[in-house]
Amino acid sequence: MTDGTQWLAERQSITYGGYRVVLARGLAPEELTGRLASAVLDTTCTVVPVGEHTGDSLQELLDDPDGDQYECLGLRLGRAGDWTYAVAYGCWQGEFGELEPVSVGGADVCLLEYEEENGKPVPPYFAYVRDGRLLSGCNLHLDGSWGYDGVDGDPATAGRLQELLTAAGLPGDDLERREVHRIALGVVEGFFGLSLPREPIVNGSLPAVVLEPV
């Protein structure tokens, strides 16, 4: 059973700071985590398995001042149908580089990200890449902020997604931003066949790793 992705629009749906979820089709969990470690900016990281964790227990491990200093990046891993997913914990905001290199070799990779507590504020963001190429990406508030000018990417894929968002009544100037966020997630999930199991991510234990600077 799957839960779609619209639940991510709930307040603090995964962590206080928002969410960063990467889904990949065509990559095993070990390969995905290795590529995400390589995508960390300004440092070289190694992947350190730390057993199964809830979101809270992984965050406690990352925050532990008396434990091994893993810095502040962790991932919990799972499967949803033919998608592998990696959920970020710690101070992940602004720490990862471009998504395209994660998808080289023919993989499909999707990013769903929202810096919920950023005071600027930063809108939620979606991107879908395949084999090193952006197929579509957009600000999920669809509000003209942060350089938004429609859906970017491959003309055919991005154009079709734009049509579906418009058909759903977005950007919806009369709607509250969280509702726009939720509806946009629904359009994206339907178009690309995405889903995330809410219960194991929010309340369960999942295999976890930390990205430790070398």
Summary of the structure (lengths in Angstrom):
residues: 214
radius of gyration: 16.6
end to end distance: 38.8
largest distance: 53.0
contacts: 680
relative contact order: 0.24
helix: 29%
strand: 31%
